Amino acid sequence: MATTTATVTLSSDLLSDAMSVTSSTTCMKAETTSDGLDQCKMGYKEIPTGTNFDLLGADNAAAGNLNKANKVYICNNSTDETYYIVITIDAIVIGRLYAGDWMFIPWGAEDATADIEIQAYTGTNKITYMWFHEGEVLNTTL
């Protein structure tokens, strides 16, 4: 059985007292607490200014994965602090990732229109991404 664990540590000195929070979770298949996610797809993409990159969409819906347990990691590896990407899900902007920023989110959709797209602004952004999932529905008919 595969095990994928995500850990995030946040610390800040914004308040008069220092703050530190750490949280960890093991990514599991849908409707279970004993079986870990068993597959992932990953990649690296350079996205020029004004270009859209369809990270997850219709091809994944056809594989039957969208209504199961899915986790998505996206990182903007650009080093110029003025470079950023905009992340949209189903054409709704959910946020920006500037150089060095990253995100880790659960993701699911009931149809092929709820895709994750990345659009680059201000230069060619270097993106690393991973999609952790339960596994594709394989065609066993020969």
N, C-alpha and C positions, 0 to 999 in steps of 0.2 A: 504494500500500500504506500502510495506517495504521501508525503507530508509537506505542506506549504504553510509557513507561519509568517505573518506580517507583524512587525513591531514598530511602533511610532513613539518617539520621545519628544515632548515639547518642554522647553524651558525658556523662561523670560524674566527680565528684570524691569518690566514696564511698571509694575506696581511697587509700593514701598517695601513689600516683602517679595523675596524671590519665589517664583512659581516653577514647579516641575511636575509633569504628568507623564507617565509611561503606560502604554496599553499594548496588549498583544492578543492575537487571535490566530487560531489554526483554521485554515480555509477548508470547509467540508462540503461534500455533495449535498444537494437539496434533500431535505427531510431526513437527515441522519446526523448523528454526532460521533460516528465511528469510522466513516469512510472519507478519506481526504480527496481533494480534487486530483485527478490523475493525468491531465494533459495540459500542455500550454503551447501557445504559438507566440513567437517573439520576433522582433525585427528592429532594424535601424533604417531611418529614412531621412534624407535631406530634403526639406521642403522650402522652395524659394518663395520670396515675397509674393503675396496674392494668389498662391496656389493652394488648392484644397486637397487633402489626403483623406480618403475614406478608410478609416481604421477598421471598423466593424460594421457590417451591414447585411445586405441581401444574401450574400454567399453563406454567411454564418446562419441565417434564418433557415436556409434550405437544408443545412446540416442538422437542424433540429436542436440546437444548443441554447437558444435564447431564453427559454423559460425554465432553465435549470440554474444551478449555482455558477455564477461567473464573476470573476474579479479582473479588473483592468488596471494596469500600471502604465503611466505615461510620464516621460521625463524630457524636458527641454535641456539638452546637453550643450547648447550654445554658450559661448563665453562672453559675448558682447552684451552688456546689461541692457542695451536698448532693444534687443531682439525679443520678440514674444510670439506666442501662438494663441489662438482662440479655439477653445474646445466647445463643440456643439453636440447635443444629442437631440435627434429628431428636429433639427433646425432651430433649437432653443439654445442660446448661448448659456453655458454654465460657468465659464470663467476663462481667465488668461493664465498661461504659464510663462513667466519670464525666464531668462537664461538661468539655469541651475535649479529652477522649480520643478516639482514633480507632484503627481497625484496617484492615489490608489483608491478605487471605488468599486462597489458592487455594481453589476450591470445586468440588465435583462430586458427583453422586449417580447411582445406577443406577435409582432409582425416585422416584416423586413424594412419598414419605413423608419424605425427608430434606430438609426445608425449613429455611430460616433464619428464625427469629422473633425479634422484639424486644419486650420488655416494659418499660414505664416504671415507675419507682418515684420517690416523692417529687417530685411536681410534673409539669408538662407539659414533656417533653423535646423539643428541636428537633433532628431527625435529618436529616443529608444522607447519601445513599447513591449508589453507582455500581456497576454490574455490567458488567464488560468481558468480552466473549465473542466466539466465532467467527462468530456469525451464526445467525439462525433458519432452520430448514428451512421454505422457502416452498412453498405449494401452487401449482404451476404449471398445474394443470388448470383450464380455464375452463368 
